[in-house]
Amino acid sequence: MIIFKSIRWRNFLSTGDRFTKVDLDRSPSTLIVGHNGSGKSTLLDAISFALFGKPHRDINKPQLVNSINNKNCEVEIEFSVGSHEFKVSRGVKPGKFEIYQNGSMVNQSANARDYQKFLEQNILKLNHKSFHQIVVLGSSSFIPFMQLPGGHRRNVIEDLLDIGVFSKMNTLVKERSMKVKEQLKDMNFQLELLKEKIALQRKYIRDINVMNEDQVSEKRSMIVSFHSTINELQSKNNDYSTEIEQVSEGLQEGLKKSHDKKTSLLQYKAQFEQQIKNVVKDAKFYEETSSCPTCSQDIGEDLRSEKLSTSRKKAKELKKAVVHASEESAIVESSIERLNTITKKIGDITSDISANNREITGLQGQIGNLESDISKLSNSTGDIGEANSKLSAQVDEKDSLTERKLDINEQRIYNEACSEMLKDTGIKTKIIKEYLPVMNNLVNNYLQVLDFFVQFHLDENFSETIKSRHRDAFNYASFSEGEKQRIDLALLFTWRQIAKMKNSAATNLLILDETFDSSLDHDGVDNLMKILSTLDDDSNIFVISHKGDLLDGKFRNKIEFSKEHNFSKMLISNG
């Protein structure tokens, strides 16, 4: 999960040379108000520019620089993913793009486009389009999910379900398949050439006179003996290979699973420890605080005692979980050590095989020398020994090449099977089909809360069917702006729920840009507030609105923007 912590900017749009900072994780709900042009949407543009290099609104990059100061435009955003802390810093005049992980800048050897790709694919795990479907619902330059083309809709869903990796895998498989096909083509040519050579060599041998068997019998006997020794050594190697297969069966998978489990346990431990800190923080609050900091009302002793008791109980349980995770990690570490011992044993056996192969090579060399001696004893019709040796080498080469061809052909078949599974109609579609009922159910639940009683359905091609109470079928374009907005809201909250389920693109941040100012009626506003009040405790909601008088008092924090001497000023207060 991405936890956005803070953002600050200077010389950005109408902001002056001093940094303006907003804590993104400070309050569960924040209302942002101000007159038109005062800069209240600057926060959204700054976040989008910091993460993706372009603002939320349709603004050219040079226009982001404050027109009065005309230089040193800079935006910095800080966030965490798991146990890692990140900071992204971008600037214009001068240009700047830096990514920091745990205080150290990430290597910038790649060009800016690859650097951005690294940020989106390896850190954020979402792109600009997906970000604005999960985090932002706004009126300015915002394209709702239902107005996206089918391909873009699919990309959003793939990001949510974290299945985009299958597309990357398919690309790699296709590249590998092309290489395999080229290898097979080359091998077929080599095999045809070898077949012709073998046929000519056999004809040559048939034309050679028989050697004097009496004179070469002793040397042939030695050759037979050497072959026997070679067979024994090869038999030992086969036994060694069988032993390796038995010992190594499931080894790599076991190591991978053990390492994966170790990593997961460490992550769980870190999560439990963070939760302990949060519980301790809550307990400390109730220990030290006798009145509500928001409303100034006294907090009853019974409530404080109950909260302290609950916090202590939860802390105790979390500590047990940390101990359990540590114990499990020790067990996994012991398993890894045992598997590493097996790996060493395999290495020792492999060394023995290599030693036998060296001895086989030496014996084969002696056989070659004996065959050379036999050739000297051959009659004038030719050297049968050399001819046979050459034929044998050619046959061995053909057999070896044939085996390699079979192996590579198996790779080709495997690659084709993998490609079939990895294409859009394969694994990805199956996963999407599994989640579609969940998505549709969530959308319809949110629509009901918003007092919009229709039956919404997305199919596997992400085309919508919307049926009224009377079972009349509609599409998104058929509805009024207010009804469309209810659908957009339902989809936004659904995507956030799916992201949280999959732990893919989940984030604490939610920004509603003038959502309350557009097509929602009074009931729609109340229903939307109901949904916002049910969001998880780790959500941080920012609402940008002109209706400060209507929404005042409904949010924990309030940020007011105003314009002084052509510069935006920001004032933060309790809502």
C-alpha positions, -999 to 999 in steps of 0.1 A, spaced: 0 0 0 12 35 -9 10 59 21 14 95 8 28 116 36 35 151 24 39 174 -6 54 208 -10 59 232 -39 73 266 -48 72 288 -79 45 263 -91 16 280 -109 5 309 -87 27 300 -57 56 322 -48 93 314 -40 86 300 -4 76 264 -1 39 256 5 36 223 23 6 200 28 7 169 51 -12 143 32 -16 118 61 -23 143 89 -61 142 89 -87 117 78 -107 144 60 -97 179 48 -119 205 30 -101 228 5 -119 260 -3 -112 293 -20 -124 316 -48 -119 308 -85 -82 312 -94 -71 313 -57 -50 281 -62 -72 254 -44 -66 229 -73 -28 234 -71 -25 205 -47 -39 181 -73 -17 194 -101 14 193 -78 8 156 -69 2 146 -105 33 165 -117 55 151 -89 45 115 -97 40 115 -134 57 146 -148 24 162 -159 -3 181 -141 -38 169 -136 -53 197 -156 -45 204 -193 -16 227 -187 17 228 -207 48 221 -187 63 256 -192 31 271 -179 37 254 -145 64 279 -137 52 309 -118 50 337 -144 63 364 -120 94 346 -106 98 326 -139 123 301 -124 130 275 -97 97 257 -101 100 227 -78 77 200 -63 86 173 -38 63 145 -26 71 119 1 55 86 5 61 50 18 56 16 2 59 -12 28 90 -6 48 106 17 22 105 55 23 105 74 -10 108 110 -21 103 123 -57 116 157 -66 108 174 -99 116 209 -112 113 232 -142 138 260 -149 161 242 -141 148 207 -151 150 182 -123 138 146 -117 152 127 -87 139 96 -69 152 89 -34 147 55 -16 154 54 22 174 87 18 196 76 -11 190 87 -47 181 59 -71 206 55 -100 199 80 -128 220 63 -155 188 56 -175 172 84 -196 142 103 -181 116 81 -198 131 49 -184 134 66 -150 97 74 -151 90 39 -162 110 26 -132 90 49 -108 56 37 -122 63 0 -127 87 -8 -98 77 16 -70 41 30 -76 28 -1 -95 4 21 -114 4 47 -142 -11 81 -147 -45 68 -160 -48 42 -132 -38 68 -106 -66 91 -116 -92 63 -115 -83 52 -80 -72 84 -63 -90 113 -80 -125 121 -90 -126 156 -105 -142 179 -129 -111 194 -145 -95 173 -173 -109 142 -156 -120 113 -179 -143 89 -160 -137 52 -163 -169 48 -183 -157 73 -209 -124 55 -215 -119 34 -246 -121 -4 -240 -84 -9 -241 -78 18 -215 -105 4 -193 -87 -30 -195 -54 -14 -186 -69 1 -154 -84 -32 -144 -51 -50 -151 -33 -25 -129 -59 -30 -101 -56 -68 -103 -18 -66 -107 -19 -88 -138 0 -65 -162 31 -87 -156 15 -114 -178 17 -90 -208 54 -84 -201 60 -121 -198 42 -127 -231 65 -102 -248 96 -120 -234 82 -154 -245 76 -141 -280 111 -128 -282 124 -162 -270 102 -180 -295 118 -161 -324 153 -170 -312 143 -207 -309 129 -207 -344 161 -193 -357 181 -220 -338 159 -248 -352 163 -235 -388 201 -235 -383 201 -270 -368 181 -284 -396 206 -271 -421 235 -286 -400 217 -320 -398 212 -322 -435 249 -314 -441 260 -341 -416 237 -367 -432 254 -362 -465 289 -364 -449 280 -397 -431 267 -412 -463 299 -404 -481 321 -417 -452 303 -450 -451 308 -454 -488 345 -447 -483 347 -473 -456 331 -500 -477 357 -493 -504 387 -498 -480 403 -532 -477 401 -552 -445 430 -546 -422 453 -575 -411 434 -587 -381 463 -607 -367 486 -577 -365 462 -554 -349 443 -578 -326 463 -568 -295 457 -531 -301 420 -537 -307 420 -556 -274 434 -526 -256 408 -504 -273 381 -527 -261 395 -526 -226 396 -488 -226 361 -487 -239 351 -510 -210 368 -487 -186 350 -457 -202 317 -476 -199 323 -482 -162 331 -445 -157 301 -434 -177 280 -458 -156 293 -442 -124 285 -408 -139 249 -420 -146 246 -432 -110 259 -398 -99 234 -380 -121 206 -402 -107 218 -392 -72 218 -356 -81 183 -358 -95 171 -375 -63 188 -350 -40 180 -319 -60 143 -328 -66 123 -298 -55 155 -281 -42 152 -248 -61 114 -247 -55 120 -254 -18 147 -226 -16 124 -202 -34 94 -210 -12 116 -207 19 130 -174 8 96 -161 -1 82 -172 32 111 -156 50 104 -123 31 67 -125 39 74 -132 76 97 -102 78 70 -81 61 44 -93 86 67 -86 115 73 -51 102 36 -46 98 29 -59 134 56 -37 148 41 -7 130 6 -16 144 21 -19 179 35 17 175 0 29 164 -17 11 194 9 26 218 2 60 202 -35 56 208 -30 44 244 -7 73 251 -34 97 237 -60 83 261 -35 82 290 -25 119 285 -57 134 272 -89 140 292 -108 161 267 -114 158 230 -89 181 211 -116 187 184 -147 195 203 -131 201 238 -156 178 255 -144 157 284 -136 121 277 -152 99 303 -130 78 325 -150 47 315 -143 54 279 -106 61 285 -103 29 306 -120 9 279 -98 24 252 -66 18 273 -77 -18 280 -84 -25 244 -51 -9 233 -31 -30 258 -49 -62 248 -43 -54 211 -6 -45 219 -2 -78 237 -17 -98 208 5 -79 183 36 -86 204 27 -123 204 23 -121 166 58 -105 163 73 -133 185 55 -159 164 68 -143 132 103 -143 146 101 -179 156 87 -189 121 116 -169 105 141 -189 126 125 -222 114 126 -210 77 162 -199 81 171 -234 94 153 -249 64 174 -226 41 206 -238 57 196 -274 53 188 -268 16 221 -250 11 239 -281 26 222 -302 -1 233 -277 -27 270 -282 -16 266 -319 -17 254 -316 -53 285 -295 -60 308 -323 -46 291 -349 -68 294 -327 -98 332 -324 -91 334 -363 -91 316 -364 -124 340 -338 -139 370 -360 -127 355 -390 -144 349 -371 -175 386 -360 -175 396 -397 -172 372 -406 -200 388 -379 -222 422 -393 -214 412 -428 -223 396 -416 -255 429 -399 -263 447 -432 -258 421 -450 -280 428 -424 -307 466 -431 -304 459 -469 -307 437 -463 -337 465 -443 -352 489 -472 -347 464 -495 -364 462 -472 -393 499 -476 -398 494 -513 -401 467 -510 -427 473 -521 -462 477 -496 -489 440 -494 -496 434 -468 -469 432 -462 -432 401 -480 -420 407 -469 -383 408 -433 -391 378 -437 -414 358 -454 -387 369 -428 -361 358 -400 -384 325 -418 -390 319 -423 -353 326 -387 -346 302 -376 -374 275 -400 -360 281 -387 -325 278 -351 -337 246 -359 -355 231 -377 -325 242 -348 -302 227 -323 -326 195 -343 -329 192 -344 -291 198 -306 -289 171 -301 -316 146 -322 -296 154 -301 -265 150 -268 -284 118 -281 -301 104 -288 -266 113 -253 -257 94 -241 -288 63 -261 -278 66 -248 -243 69 -212 -254 39 -216 -277 19 -230 -248 30 -202 -225 22 -176 -251 -13 -190 -255 -19 -188 -218 -3 -153 -214 -23 -136 -242 -53 -114 -233 -78 -142 -238 -58 -166 -215 -49 -163 -178 -57 -125 -176 -92 -130 -189 -98 -159 -165 -86 -137 -135 -108 -108 -147 -138 -131 -150 -133 -142 -114 -133 -106 -101 -160 -92 -123 -189 -104 -100 -171 -89 -70 -167 -56 -89 -203 -55 -101 -216 -63 -67 -195 -35 -51 -206 -10 -77 -243 -18 -72 -239 -16 -34 -224 19 -37 -251 30 -62 -277 19 -36 -261 40 -9 -262 69 -34 -299 63 -39 -295 53 -75 -314 20 -78 -302 5 -110 -285 -28 -118 -250 -21 -131 -231 -48 -150 -196 -49 -166 -188 -78 -189 -153 -92 -196 -149 -67 -225 -157 -39 -199 -188 -29 -217 -216 -18 -194 -252 -28 -192 -274 -8 -168 -309 -19 -161 -336 1 -144 -361 -13 -119 -383 -21 -148 -355 -40 -164 -351 -15 -192 -315 -16 -205 -294 15 -207 -258 25 -211 -237 52 -193 -244 79 -219 -281 75 -215 -281 91 -180 -281 127 -167 -250 143 -154 -260 137 -118 -267 100 -125 -234 97 -144 -216 112 -114 -232 87 -91 -219 59 -114 -184 76 -114 -184 77 -76 -195 41 -73 -167 30 -97 -141 51 -79 -149 35 -45 -151 1 -61 -116 4 -76 -102 15 -43 -118 -16 -27 -104 -39 -53 -70 -23 -50 -71 -29 -13 -81 -65 -17 -53 -72 -41 -28 -49 -23 -19 -37 -58 -25 0 -62 -40 7 -28 -33 41 -13 -44 62 17 -51 93 -6 -85 102 -21 -91 136 -37 -125 148 -48 -121 178 -70 -153 199 -71 -173 167 -68 -197 184 -44 -200 214 -67 -212 198 -99 -243 176 -104 -250 162 -70 -282 173 -53 -287 177 -16 -295 140 -11 -265 131 -32 -242 152 -10 -255 135 21 -252 100 6 -216 108 -5 -207 119 30 -221 86 43 -198 67 20 -168 88 30 -175 83 67 -173 45 61 -139 45 45 -110 28 64 -92 47 92 -61 48 70 -78 69 43 -69 106 40 -97 124 20 -92 158 4 -123 176 -9 -118 206 -32 -150 227 -33 -166 261 -38 -193 252 -13 -174 260 18 -206 273 36 -224 240 28 -196 217 38 -181 236 67 -180 216 99 -182 182 80 -144 177 78 -117 174 104 -94 199 87 -98 229 65 -74 245 40 -83 279 26 -66 294 -4 -66 331 -12 -48 354 -36 -26 382 -23 -5 404 -47 -10 377 -75 4 349 -52 -16 321 -37 -17 319 1 -27 289 22 -43 289 56 -48 256 75 -73 253 104 -95 227 121 -128 221 103 
